[in-house]
Amino acid sequence: MQVNEEDVKIILDIINSKITQYMQGDASVHPYDVASQLLKLRDLDVHEYESAIKKIPHELFAEVLSELPDHVQEETADILSVKKLANIASLMDTDDAATLIHNISEEHQEISQDILKSFENSEKELLEQLIAYEDDEAGSYMQTELFSARNDERIGNALERLKELKESGKIDNVWHVHLVNARKKYLGSIGLEELIIFDRDLNFEDIPFDKHKNFSVNHKDAIKNVVEMVTNYNLNSIAVVDDKNRLIGRITSDDIYDVIQETATEQIFNLAGVSDEAEQEEDMFQIGKTRAIWLGLNLLTAIAASLVIGMFDSTIQSLVALAILMPIVASMGGNAGTQTLTVTVRQMALGDIEGDDAKKTIYKEVVISLVNGLIFALLIGVIAYLWFNMPMLGVVIGLSMIINLISAGFFGSVIPLALQKAGVDPAIGSTVLLTTVTDVVGFFSFLSLAKIILL
Protein backbone atom coordinates (compact mmCIF):
# COMPACT_ATOMS: atom_id res chain seq x y z
CA MET A 1 0.00 0.00 0.00
CA GLN A 2 1.35 3.42 -1.00
CA VAL A 3 2.01 5.72 1.95
CA ASN A 4 0.27 9.09 1.82
CA GLU A 5 3.22 11.28 2.83
CA GLU A 6 1.05 14.38 3.25
CA ASP A 7 -1.23 12.65 5.78
CA VAL A 8 1.79 11.28 7.64
CA LYS A 9 3.31 14.78 7.84
CA ILE A 10 0.06 16.27 9.17
CA ILE A 11 -0.18 13.62 11.91
CA LEU A 12 3.49 14.03 12.86
CA ASP A 13 3.01 17.80 13.11
CA ILE A 14 0.04 17.29 15.43
CA ILE A 15 1.99 14.86 17.64
CA ASN A 16 5.03 17.14 17.80
CA SER A 17 2.79 20.08 18.63
CA LYS A 18 1.20 18.11 21.48
CA ILE A 19 4.64 17.15 22.80
CA THR A 20 5.77 20.79 22.73
CA GLN A 21 2.63 21.91 24.56
CA TYR A 22 3.18 19.22 27.18
CA MET A 23 6.81 20.19 27.69
CA GLN A 24 5.69 23.80 28.21
CA GLY A 25 3.33 22.69 30.96
CA ASP A 26 0.09 23.03 28.98
CA ALA A 27 -2.50 21.10 31.03
CA SER A 28 -4.93 20.96 28.07
CA VAL A 29 -2.88 18.19 26.41
CA HIS A 30 -4.80 14.95 26.91
CA PRO A 31 -3.06 11.59 26.42
CA TYR A 32 -6.06 10.26 24.46
CA ASP A 33 -5.49 12.85 21.72
CA VAL A 34 -1.88 11.78 21.32
CA ALA A 35 -2.86 8.08 21.40
CA SER A 36 -5.49 8.53 18.67
CA GLN A 37 -2.95 10.26 16.40
CA LEU A 38 -0.40 7.51 17.05
CA LEU A 39 -2.91 4.86 16.00
CA LYS A 40 -3.60 6.74 12.75
CA LEU A 41 0.14 7.01 12.12
CA ARG A 42 0.63 3.30 12.87
CA ASP A 43 -1.89 2.41 10.14
CA LEU A 44 -0.19 4.69 7.60
CA ASP A 45 3.53 4.29 8.27
CA VAL A 46 4.87 1.83 10.89
CA HIS A 47 8.43 3.18 10.62
CA GLU A 48 7.35 6.76 11.38
CA TYR A 49 5.10 5.44 14.16
CA GLU A 50 8.02 3.68 15.84
CA SER A 51 10.20 6.78 15.50
CA ALA A 52 7.45 8.96 16.97
CA ILE A 53 6.91 6.94 20.14
CA LYS A 54 10.65 6.97 20.80
CA LYS A 55 10.56 10.79 20.86
CA ILE A 56 7.67 11.15 23.29
CA PRO A 57 8.81 12.06 26.84
CA HIS A 58 8.44 9.12 29.23
CA GLU A 59 6.08 11.02 31.55
CA LEU A 60 3.67 11.72 28.69
CA PHE A 61 4.06 8.31 27.05
CA ALA A 62 3.21 6.61 30.36
CA GLU A 63 -0.22 8.26 30.15
CA VAL A 64 -0.56 7.76 26.38
CA LEU A 65 0.27 4.06 26.62
CA SER A 66 -2.65 3.40 28.97
CA GLU A 67 -4.97 4.77 26.25
CA LEU A 68 -3.67 2.38 23.57
CA PRO A 69 -5.24 -1.05 22.87
CA ASP A 70 -3.72 -4.15 24.50
CA HIS A 71 -2.22 -5.52 21.28
CA VAL A 72 -0.50 -2.19 20.62
CA GLN A 73 0.92 -2.14 24.15
CA GLU A 74 2.28 -5.62 23.51
CA GLU A 75 4.16 -4.36 20.43
CA THR A 76 6.13 -1.81 22.45
CA ALA A 77 8.43 -4.63 23.58
CA ASP A 78 9.65 -4.88 19.98
CA ILE A 79 10.26 -1.14 19.73
CA LEU A 80 11.57 0.14 23.08
CA SER A 81 14.36 -1.20 25.27
CA VAL A 82 13.66 -2.95 28.56
CA LYS A 83 15.20 0.00 30.41
CA LYS A 84 12.83 2.47 28.74
CA LEU A 85 9.81 0.25 29.27
CA ALA A 86 10.70 -0.19 32.93
CA ASN A 87 11.03 3.58 33.37
CA ILE A 88 7.70 4.18 31.64
CA ALA A 89 5.95 1.48 33.71
CA SER A 90 7.28 3.07 36.92
CA LEU A 91 5.51 6.32 35.96
CA MET A 92 2.12 4.63 35.42
CA ASP A 93 -0.63 3.93 37.93
CA THR A 94 -0.29 0.44 39.36
CA ASP A 95 -3.29 -0.95 37.47
CA ASP A 96 -2.02 0.44 34.15
CA ALA A 97 1.53 -0.78 34.82
CA ALA A 98 0.24 -4.27 35.66
CA THR A 99 -1.83 -4.30 32.44
CA LEU A 100 1.17 -3.23 30.36
CA ILE A 101 3.43 -5.92 31.84
CA HIS A 102 0.71 -8.54 31.43
CA ASN A 103 0.18 -7.59 27.78
CA ILE A 104 3.90 -7.72 27.05
CA SER A 105 4.14 -11.13 28.71
CA GLU A 106 1.71 -12.58 26.14
CA GLU A 107 4.51 -12.75 23.56
CA HIS A 108 7.60 -11.61 25.48
CA GLN A 109 7.74 -13.42 28.81
CA GLU A 110 11.42 -12.67 29.44
CA ILE A 111 11.03 -8.97 28.75
CA SER A 112 8.05 -8.71 31.12
CA GLN A 113 10.09 -10.43 33.85
CA ASP A 114 13.02 -8.04 33.25
CA ILE A 115 10.64 -5.08 33.62
CA LEU A 116 9.34 -6.49 36.91
CA LYS A 117 12.89 -7.00 38.20
CA SER A 118 13.58 -3.28 37.76
CA PHE A 119 11.07 -2.43 40.50
CA GLU A 120 11.83 -2.47 44.20
CA ASN A 121 10.74 -5.61 46.02
CA SER A 122 7.60 -4.07 47.54
CA GLU A 123 6.43 -2.61 44.21
CA LYS A 124 7.36 -5.80 42.36
CA GLU A 125 5.33 -7.90 44.79
CA LEU A 126 2.34 -5.56 44.39
CA LEU A 127 2.46 -5.70 40.59
CA GLU A 128 2.75 -9.49 40.64
CA GLN A 129 -0.37 -9.64 42.83
CA LEU A 130 -2.30 -7.44 40.38
CA ILE A 131 -1.14 -9.45 37.37
CA ALA A 132 -2.15 -12.70 39.12
CA TYR A 133 -5.84 -11.72 39.20
CA GLU A 134 -8.14 -13.28 36.62
CA ASP A 135 -9.31 -10.95 33.87
CA ASP A 136 -12.88 -10.95 35.18
CA GLU A 137 -11.95 -10.20 38.81
CA ALA A 138 -12.21 -6.75 40.38
CA GLY A 139 -8.60 -6.87 41.52
CA SER A 140 -7.30 -6.86 37.95
CA TYR A 141 -8.81 -3.38 37.46
CA MET A 142 -7.72 -2.03 40.83
CA GLN A 143 -5.16 0.69 41.40
CA THR A 144 -3.47 0.99 44.78
CA GLU A 145 -2.94 4.77 44.55
CA LEU A 146 -5.69 6.34 46.64
CA PHE A 147 -6.34 8.96 49.29
CA SER A 148 -7.06 7.31 52.62
CA ALA A 149 -7.09 8.49 56.22
CA ARG A 150 -7.52 7.02 59.67
CA ASN A 151 -10.81 7.72 61.37
CA ASP A 152 -9.06 9.46 64.28
CA GLU A 153 -6.98 11.71 61.99
CA ARG A 154 -7.49 15.48 61.90
CA ILE A 155 -9.19 16.66 58.69
CA GLY A 156 -6.70 19.50 58.19
CA ASN A 157 -3.71 17.17 58.38
CA ALA A 158 -5.25 14.82 55.84
CA LEU A 159 -5.94 17.65 53.38
CA GLU A 160 -2.35 18.87 53.71
CA ARG A 161 -1.20 15.35 52.92
CA LEU A 162 -3.51 15.26 49.88
CA LYS A 163 -2.00 18.53 48.67
CA GLU A 164 1.50 17.04 48.86
CA LEU A 165 0.39 13.88 47.02
CA LYS A 166 -1.15 15.96 44.25
CA GLU A 167 1.86 18.26 43.91
CA SER A 168 4.23 15.30 43.69
CA GLY A 169 2.03 13.62 41.06
CA LYS A 170 1.64 10.47 43.15
CA ILE A 171 -2.14 10.52 42.89
CA ASP A 172 -4.80 11.91 40.57
CA ASN A 173 -8.55 11.69 39.96
CA VAL A 174 -9.35 12.00 43.66
CA TRP A 175 -13.04 12.18 44.57
CA HIS A 176 -13.11 10.62 48.04
CA VAL A 177 -11.15 10.11 51.18
CA HIS A 178 -11.39 6.45 52.14
CA LEU A 179 -11.55 5.98 55.90
CA VAL A 180 -9.89 3.12 57.78
CA ASN A 181 -9.29 2.24 61.41
CA ALA A 182 -5.95 1.46 63.05
CA ARG A 183 -5.99 -2.04 61.51
CA LYS A 184 -6.72 -0.68 57.99
CA LYS A 185 -10.29 -2.01 58.08
CA TYR A 186 -12.45 -0.09 55.62
CA LEU A 187 -15.05 2.13 57.33
CA GLY A 188 -16.49 4.16 54.47
CA SER A 189 -15.74 7.02 52.08
CA ILE A 190 -16.45 10.72 52.18
CA GLY A 191 -16.66 12.88 49.06
CA LEU A 192 -14.30 15.84 48.93
CA GLU A 193 -17.25 18.15 48.25
CA GLU A 194 -18.68 17.00 51.60
CA LEU A 195 -15.33 17.28 53.37
CA ILE A 196 -14.71 20.96 52.62
CA ILE A 197 -17.76 22.09 54.63
CA PHE A 198 -16.35 20.74 57.91
CA ASP A 199 -13.95 22.47 60.27
CA ARG A 200 -10.39 21.36 59.61
CA ASP A 201 -9.75 20.95 63.32
CA LEU A 202 -12.30 18.15 63.54
CA ASN A 203 -11.39 14.49 63.26
CA PHE A 204 -12.99 12.30 60.60
CA GLU A 205 -14.86 10.40 63.30
CA ASP A 206 -16.69 13.65 64.12
CA ILE A 207 -18.34 13.74 60.69
CA PRO A 208 -21.97 12.51 60.82
CA PHE A 209 -22.41 8.98 59.56
CA ASP A 210 -24.98 10.04 56.93
CA LYS A 211 -22.14 11.76 55.06
CA HIS A 212 -20.37 8.43 54.60
CA LYS A 213 -20.70 6.35 51.43
CA ASN A 214 -20.15 2.70 52.24
CA PHE A 215 -19.75 1.27 48.76
CA SER A 216 -16.99 -1.31 48.43
CA VAL A 217 -16.24 -4.53 46.54
CA ASN A 218 -14.16 -7.57 47.36
CA HIS A 219 -11.02 -7.94 45.26
CA LYS A 220 -12.29 -11.32 44.02
CA ASP A 221 -15.74 -10.04 42.97
CA ALA A 222 -16.72 -10.40 39.32
CA ILE A 223 -16.03 -7.17 37.45
CA LYS A 224 -19.56 -7.25 35.97
CA ASN A 225 -20.93 -6.86 39.51
CA VAL A 226 -18.64 -3.88 40.05
CA VAL A 227 -19.86 -2.33 36.79
CA GLU A 228 -23.47 -2.72 37.95
CA MET A 229 -22.75 -1.08 41.31
CA VAL A 230 -20.83 1.85 39.82
CA THR A 231 -23.45 2.53 37.13
CA ASN A 232 -26.48 1.98 39.39
CA TYR A 233 -25.22 4.34 42.09
CA ASN A 234 -23.39 6.82 39.79
CA LEU A 235 -20.04 6.38 41.55
CA ASN A 236 -16.82 8.07 40.47
CA SER A 237 -14.76 5.40 42.19
CA ILE A 238 -15.29 2.46 44.50
CA ALA A 239 -13.13 1.06 47.30
CA VAL A 240 -11.66 -2.44 46.96
CA VAL A 241 -11.15 -4.56 50.08
CA ASP A 242 -9.55 -7.94 50.75
CA ASP A 243 -11.17 -10.94 52.42
CA LYS A 244 -10.58 -9.33 55.84
CA ASN A 245 -12.24 -6.06 54.80
CA ARG A 246 -8.92 -4.22 54.67
CA LEU A 247 -8.68 -1.37 52.15
CA ILE A 248 -6.26 -2.36 49.37
CA GLY A 249 -7.20 -0.14 46.44
CA ARG A 250 -9.89 1.48 44.34
CA ILE A 251 -11.46 1.15 40.91
CA THR A 252 -12.16 4.40 39.09
CA SER A 253 -14.98 5.15 36.67
CA ASP A 254 -12.66 5.42 33.66
CA ASP A 255 -11.75 1.74 34.08
CA ILE A 256 -15.44 0.88 34.39
CA TYR A 257 -16.17 2.68 31.11
CA ASP A 258 -13.40 0.63 29.47
CA VAL A 259 -14.98 -2.59 30.77
CA ILE A 260 -18.40 -1.57 29.45
CA GLN A 261 -16.93 -0.78 26.01
CA GLU A 262 -14.93 -4.01 25.89
CA THR A 263 -17.97 -6.06 26.90
CA ALA A 264 -20.21 -4.41 24.32
CA THR A 265 -17.57 -4.90 21.60
CA GLU A 266 -17.11 -8.55 22.53
CA GLN A 267 -20.87 -9.18 22.42
CA ILE A 268 -21.20 -7.57 18.99
CA PHE A 269 -18.34 -9.65 17.59
CA ASN A 270 -19.61 -12.86 19.19
CA LEU A 271 -23.14 -12.39 17.92
CA ALA A 272 -21.66 -12.02 14.44
CA GLY A 273 -19.70 -15.24 14.89
CA VAL A 274 -16.24 -13.67 15.09
CA SER A 275 -13.70 -13.27 17.89
CA ASP A 276 -12.84 -9.78 19.14
CA GLU A 277 -9.30 -10.90 19.98
CA ALA A 278 -8.76 -12.51 16.58
CA GLU A 279 -9.98 -9.40 14.75
CA GLN A 280 -7.17 -7.38 16.36
CA GLU A 281 -4.55 -9.63 14.77
CA GLU A 282 -2.43 -8.25 11.93
CA ASP A 283 -2.17 -11.70 10.33
CA MET A 284 -5.01 -12.09 7.81
CA PHE A 285 -4.57 -15.87 7.94
CA GLN A 286 -5.41 -15.92 11.65
CA ILE A 287 -8.45 -13.68 11.14
CA GLY A 288 -9.65 -15.82 8.24
CA LYS A 289 -9.08 -19.02 10.20
CA THR A 290 -11.22 -17.83 13.12
CA ARG A 291 -14.03 -16.72 10.84
CA ALA A 292 -13.82 -19.98 8.89
CA ILE A 293 -14.59 -22.00 12.02
CA TRP A 294 -17.89 -20.18 12.47
CA LEU A 295 -18.67 -20.32 8.77
CA GLY A 296 -18.10 -24.09 8.96
CA LEU A 297 -20.65 -24.36 11.77
CA ASN A 298 -23.08 -22.26 9.75
CA LEU A 299 -22.53 -24.60 6.81
CA LEU A 300 -23.62 -27.54 8.98
CA THR A 301 -26.80 -25.70 9.96
CA ALA A 302 -27.50 -24.91 6.30
CA ILE A 303 -27.06 -28.60 5.45
CA ALA A 304 -29.50 -29.53 8.22
CA ALA A 305 -32.07 -27.15 6.73
CA SER A 306 -31.42 -28.54 3.26
CA LEU A 307 -32.00 -32.09 4.51
CA VAL A 308 -35.42 -31.01 5.75
CA ILE A 309 -36.19 -29.54 2.34
CA GLY A 310 -34.97 -32.74 0.69
CA MET A 311 -37.58 -34.71 2.66
CA PHE A 312 -40.28 -32.83 0.71
CA ASP A 313 -38.73 -32.69 -2.76
CA SER A 314 -41.75 -34.32 -4.37
CA THR A 315 -44.07 -31.85 -2.63
CA ILE A 316 -42.05 -28.90 -3.96
CA GLN A 317 -42.03 -30.36 -7.46
CA SER A 318 -45.82 -30.67 -7.34
CA LEU A 319 -46.27 -27.02 -6.43
CA VAL A 320 -43.60 -24.52 -7.57
CA ALA A 321 -45.16 -21.75 -5.44
CA LEU A 322 -43.77 -23.47 -2.33
CA ALA A 323 -40.18 -22.90 -3.50
CA ILE A 324 -40.98 -19.22 -4.07
CA LEU A 325 -42.52 -18.70 -0.62
CA MET A 326 -40.12 -20.84 1.48
CA PRO A 327 -37.46 -18.11 1.95
CA ILE A 328 -40.11 -15.76 3.39
CA VAL A 329 -40.95 -18.14 6.24
CA ALA A 330 -37.28 -18.80 7.10
CA SER A 331 -36.29 -15.13 6.84
CA MET A 332 -39.11 -13.88 9.08
CA GLY A 333 -38.31 -16.54 11.68
CA GLY A 334 -34.60 -15.72 11.58
CA ASN A 335 -35.13 -11.98 11.98
CA ALA A 336 -37.67 -12.44 14.79
CA GLY A 337 -35.30 -14.82 16.57
CA THR A 338 -32.38 -12.40 16.20
CA GLN A 339 -34.46 -9.61 17.76
CA THR A 340 -35.30 -11.78 20.76
CA LEU A 341 -31.75 -13.11 21.04
CA THR A 342 -30.16 -9.65 20.96
CA VAL A 343 -32.50 -8.25 23.61
CA THR A 344 -32.08 -11.30 25.88
CA VAL A 345 -28.27 -11.37 25.66
CA ARG A 346 -28.08 -7.63 26.34
CA GLN A 347 -30.37 -7.86 29.38
CA MET A 348 -28.33 -10.78 30.69
CA ALA A 349 -25.13 -8.74 30.30
CA LEU A 350 -26.71 -5.90 32.29
CA GLY A 351 -27.85 -8.30 35.01
CA ASP A 352 -31.54 -7.64 34.37
CA ILE A 353 -32.40 -11.34 34.03
CA GLU A 354 -31.84 -13.46 37.14
CA GLY A 355 -33.74 -16.37 38.71
CA ASP A 356 -37.49 -16.11 38.14
CA ASP A 357 -36.90 -13.30 35.64
CA ALA A 358 -35.94 -15.97 33.11
CA LYS A 359 -39.50 -17.38 33.06
CA LYS A 360 -40.94 -13.89 32.67
CA THR A 361 -38.56 -13.18 29.80
CA ILE A 362 -39.48 -16.37 27.95
CA TYR A 363 -43.21 -15.72 28.48
CA LYS A 364 -42.91 -12.12 27.29
CA GLU A 365 -40.98 -13.05 24.15
CA VAL A 366 -43.38 -15.87 23.24
CA VAL A 367 -46.41 -13.57 23.64
CA ILE A 368 -44.78 -10.85 21.53
CA SER A 369 -43.86 -13.42 18.88
CA LEU A 370 -47.40 -14.81 18.89
CA VAL A 371 -48.93 -11.37 18.34
CA ASN A 372 -46.47 -10.56 15.56
CA GLY A 373 -47.02 -14.05 14.13
CA LEU A 374 -50.79 -13.47 13.87
CA ILE A 375 -50.32 -10.07 12.24
CA PHE A 376 -47.82 -11.19 9.63
CA ALA A 377 -49.58 -14.52 9.08
CA LEU A 378 -52.68 -12.61 8.02
CA LEU A 379 -50.61 -10.28 5.84
CA ILE A 380 -48.58 -12.97 4.03
CA GLY A 381 -51.68 -15.20 3.77
CA VAL A 382 -53.51 -12.52 1.81
CA ILE A 383 -50.44 -11.82 -0.34
CA ALA A 384 -49.98 -15.54 -1.16
CA TYR A 385 -53.68 -15.86 -2.04
CA LEU A 386 -53.60 -12.84 -4.37
CA TRP A 387 -50.25 -13.87 -5.84
CA PHE A 388 -51.10 -17.49 -6.72
CA ASN A 389 -54.91 -17.38 -6.50
CA MET A 390 -54.87 -20.29 -4.01
CA PRO A 391 -56.78 -19.59 -0.77
CA MET A 392 -55.44 -22.66 1.06
CA LEU A 393 -51.83 -21.72 0.18
CA GLY A 394 -52.44 -18.52 2.13
CA VAL A 395 -53.66 -20.63 5.08
CA VAL A 396 -50.57 -22.88 4.91
CA ILE A 397 -48.02 -20.07 4.90
CA GLY A 398 -49.98 -18.17 7.56
CA LEU A 399 -49.99 -21.15 9.95
CA SER A 400 -46.31 -21.77 9.25
CA MET A 401 -45.50 -18.13 9.95
CA ILE A 402 -47.22 -18.35 13.36
CA ILE A 403 -45.43 -21.57 14.26
CA ASN A 404 -41.99 -20.27 13.22
CA LEU A 405 -42.30 -16.90 14.93
CA ILE A 406 -43.42 -18.53 18.19
CA SER A 407 -40.47 -20.93 18.03
CA ALA A 408 -38.15 -17.99 17.24
CA GLY A 409 -39.37 -16.09 20.31
CA PHE A 410 -39.15 -19.17 22.53
CA PHE A 411 -35.72 -20.41 21.43
CA GLY A 412 -34.36 -16.88 21.02
CA SER A 413 -34.75 -16.44 24.78
CA VAL A 414 -34.21 -20.04 25.94
CA ILE A 415 -30.95 -20.72 24.07
CA PRO A 416 -28.86 -17.92 25.67
CA LEU A 417 -30.34 -18.66 29.10
CA ALA A 418 -29.51 -22.36 28.73
CA LEU A 419 -25.97 -21.60 27.54
CA GLN A 420 -25.37 -19.31 30.49
CA LYS A 421 -26.59 -21.99 32.90
CA ALA A 422 -24.18 -24.43 31.24
CA GLY A 423 -21.30 -22.02 31.80
CA VAL A 424 -20.97 -20.98 28.16
CA ASP A 425 -20.93 -17.35 27.01
CA PRO A 426 -24.47 -16.94 25.55
CA ALA A 427 -23.22 -14.49 22.93
CA ILE A 428 -20.89 -17.04 21.32
CA GLY A 429 -23.02 -20.01 20.24
CA SER A 430 -26.55 -18.61 20.35
CA THR A 431 -26.68 -17.32 16.79
CA VAL A 432 -25.69 -20.61 15.15
CA LEU A 433 -28.12 -22.65 17.25
CA LEU A 434 -30.97 -20.21 16.70
CA THR A 435 -30.41 -20.15 12.93
CA THR A 436 -30.67 -23.94 12.87
CA VAL A 437 -33.94 -23.92 14.83
CA THR A 438 -35.69 -21.20 12.79
CA ASP A 439 -34.63 -22.69 9.45
CA VAL A 440 -35.57 -26.27 10.34
CA VAL A 441 -38.86 -25.36 12.04
CA GLY A 442 -39.76 -22.90 9.29
CA PHE A 443 -39.13 -25.25 6.38
CA PHE A 444 -40.57 -28.32 8.12
CA SER A 445 -43.79 -26.62 9.24
CA PHE A 446 -44.38 -24.96 5.87
CA LEU A 447 -43.69 -28.01 3.71
CA SER A 448 -45.42 -30.54 5.96
CA LEU A 449 -48.55 -28.37 6.19
CA ALA A 450 -48.47 -27.95 2.41
CA LYS A 451 -48.24 -31.73 1.95
CA ILE A 452 -51.15 -32.33 4.34
CA ILE A 453 -53.47 -29.51 3.19
CA LEU A 454 -52.65 -28.89 -0.47
CA LEU A 455 -51.66 -32.29 -1.85
Secondary structure, 3 states (H helix, E strand, C coil): CCCCHHHHHHHHHHHHHHHHHHHCCCCCCCHHHHHHHHHHHHHHCHHHHHHHHHHCCHHHHHHHHCCCCHHHHHHHHHHCCHHHHHHHHHCCCHHHHHHHHHHHHCCCHHHHHHHHHCCCHHHHHHHHHHHHCCCCEHHHHCECCCCEEECCCEHHHHHHHHHHHHHCCCCCCCCEEEEECCCCEEEEEEEHHHHCCCCCCCEHHHCCHHHCECCEEECCCEHHHHHHHHHHCCCCEEEEECCCCEEEEEEEHHHHHHHHHHHHHHHHHHHCCCCHHHHCCCCHHHHHHHHHHHHHHHHHHHHHHHHHHHCCHHHHHHCHHHHHHHHHHHHHHHHHHHHHHHHHHHHHHCCCCCCCHHHHHHHHHHHHHHHHHHHHHHHHHHHHHHHHCCHHHHHHHHHHHHHHHHHHHHHHHHHHHHHHHCCCCHHHHHHHHHHHHHHHHHHHHHHHHHHHHCC
